[in-house]
Amino acid sequence: MQRESAKHGRWLDEEQKHEVQGLIRGGEGARPEEWRQTEPLATAGDDASNAPTRSPVHEPGSPEGLSPRDVDLRSDLARWISGVHAFPADRDTLLSRAETRFAPEPVLAAVRSLPARTYTNVEDVARELGIARRPD
């Protein structure tokens, strides 16, 4: 009885045999154990009373008291106006920095709306814009 394929050589036969050895010798059954199966998704008729509740304003991972829009704006501000030796800086310096970095218009508008004074850090800017985290 011939065990080699007539379509390809002995080396390819050996390579293919080696590829399936893990499946043959793995010892796992054809059916997965129950703990390895994924749980079904809840449907509209299922009881959702044990589902976690969250505030419609608060997103997981964001500071308490900030809306997702506030978090995004604050993040954009930090991205476009901060950097090494960026602070303390006045409004015009922050605006210039944002413009030279080609900041998007919402960031430029926010910086333009700042009162003309010196800011110590991004938190100070955010507080002035009303998007700082509320104290606990």
C-alpha positions as CSV (number, residue, x, y, z in Angstrom):
1,M,0.0,0.0,0.0
2,Q,1.4,3.4,-1.0
3,R,1.2,6.1,1.6
4,E,2.7,9.0,-0.3
5,S,0.7,11.3,-2.6
6,A,1.3,11.2,-6.3
7,K,0.5,14.9,-6.5
8,H,3.4,16.1,-4.5
9,G,6.7,14.9,-3.1
10,R,7.7,13.1,0.1
11,W,8.9,16.3,1.8
12,L,5.5,18.0,1.5
13,D,3.8,14.9,2.7
14,E,6.0,14.9,5.8
15,E,5.4,18.6,6.4
16,Q,1.6,18.2,6.2
17,K,1.7,15.2,8.5
18,H,3.7,17.2,11.1
19,E,1.1,20.1,10.9
20,V,-1.7,17.8,12.1
21,Q,0.2,16.0,14.8
22,G,-0.9,18.5,17.4
23,L,-4.6,17.9,16.6
24,I,-4.1,14.1,16.6
25,R,-2.2,14.0,19.9
26,G,-3.8,16.9,21.6
27,G,-6.1,14.7,23.7
28,E,-9.0,17.2,23.6
29,G,-12.4,16.0,22.6
30,A,-14.3,17.2,19.6
31,R,-16.6,19.1,21.9
32,P,-15.4,22.0,24.1
33,E,-16.0,21.9,27.8
34,E,-18.9,24.0,29.1
35,W,-16.6,26.5,30.8
36,R,-14.9,27.3,27.5
37,Q,-18.1,28.1,25.7
38,T,-19.1,31.7,25.3
39,E,-22.2,32.9,27.1
40,P,-25.3,33.8,25.0
41,L,-26.1,37.4,24.6
42,A,-29.2,38.8,26.4
43,T,-32.2,39.3,24.2
44,A,-35.0,41.9,24.6
45,G,-37.2,39.5,26.6
46,D,-34.5,38.5,29.0
47,D,-34.5,39.8,32.6
48,A,-32.0,42.6,32.6
49,S,-32.3,43.4,36.3
50,N,-28.8,42.2,37.1
51,A,-27.2,44.4,34.4
52,P,-25.0,47.1,35.8
53,T,-26.5,50.5,35.8
54,R,-24.5,53.7,34.9
55,S,-25.2,57.3,34.7
56,P,-26.1,58.4,31.2
57,V,-23.6,61.2,31.5
58,H,-20.7,59.3,33.0
59,E,-18.6,57.0,30.8
60,P,-16.5,54.3,32.4
61,G,-12.9,55.4,32.6
62,S,-13.7,59.1,32.7
63,P,-13.4,61.2,35.8
64,E,-16.6,61.5,37.8
65,G,-18.4,64.7,37.0
66,L,-17.2,65.1,33.4
67,S,-19.3,64.3,30.4
68,P,-17.7,62.4,27.5
69,R,-17.7,65.7,25.5
70,D,-15.8,67.4,28.3
71,V,-13.3,64.5,28.5
72,D,-12.7,64.7,24.7
73,L,-12.2,68.5,24.8
74,R,-9.9,68.4,27.8
75,S,-7.9,65.6,26.1
76,D,-7.6,67.7,22.9
77,L,-6.5,70.7,24.8
78,A,-3.8,68.8,26.5
79,R,-2.7,67.3,23.2
80,W,-2.4,70.6,21.3
81,I,-1.3,73.1,24.0
82,S,0.9,71.1,26.4
83,G,4.5,70.0,26.0
84,V,8.0,70.4,27.5
85,H,8.3,73.9,29.1
86,A,4.8,74.9,27.8
87,F,3.7,76.3,31.1
88,P,3.4,78.8,32.7
89,A,2.0,80.5,29.6
90,D,-0.4,83.3,28.8
91,R,-3.4,82.9,26.4
92,D,-1.6,84.3,23.4
93,T,1.3,81.9,23.9
94,L,-1.1,79.0,24.2
95,L,-3.0,80.1,21.1
96,S,0.2,80.5,19.1
97,R,1.3,77.0,20.2
98,A,-2.0,75.5,19.1
99,E,-1.9,77.3,15.8
100,T,1.6,76.2,14.9
101,R,0.6,72.6,15.7
102,F,-2.4,72.9,13.4
103,A,-4.9,72.3,16.2
104,P,-8.6,71.7,15.2
105,E,-10.9,74.7,15.2
106,P,-12.8,73.6,18.5
107,V,-9.5,73.7,20.4
108,L,-8.5,77.1,18.8
109,A,-11.9,78.5,19.7
110,A,-11.6,77.3,23.3
111,V,-8.2,78.9,23.7
112,R,-9.4,82.1,22.1
113,S,-12.2,82.3,24.6
114,L,-9.8,82.2,27.6
115,P,-9.3,85.4,29.6
116,A,-5.9,87.1,29.0
117,R,-3.9,85.9,32.0
118,T,-1.1,83.4,32.8
119,Y,-2.0,79.7,33.2
120,T,0.1,77.3,35.2
121,N,-0.9,74.0,33.6
122,V,-3.6,72.3,31.5
123,E,-5.7,71.8,34.6
124,D,-5.8,75.6,35.1
125,V,-6.9,76.1,31.5
126,A,-9.6,73.4,31.8
127,R,-10.8,74.9,35.1
128,E,-11.1,78.3,33.4
129,L,-13.1,76.7,30.5
130,G,-15.4,75.0,33.0
131,I,-14.3,71.4,32.1
132,A,-12.3,70.7,35.2
133,R,-13.1,67.8,37.4
134,R,-15.4,68.8,40.3
135,P,-13.7,68.5,43.7
136,D,-14.9,65.5,45.8
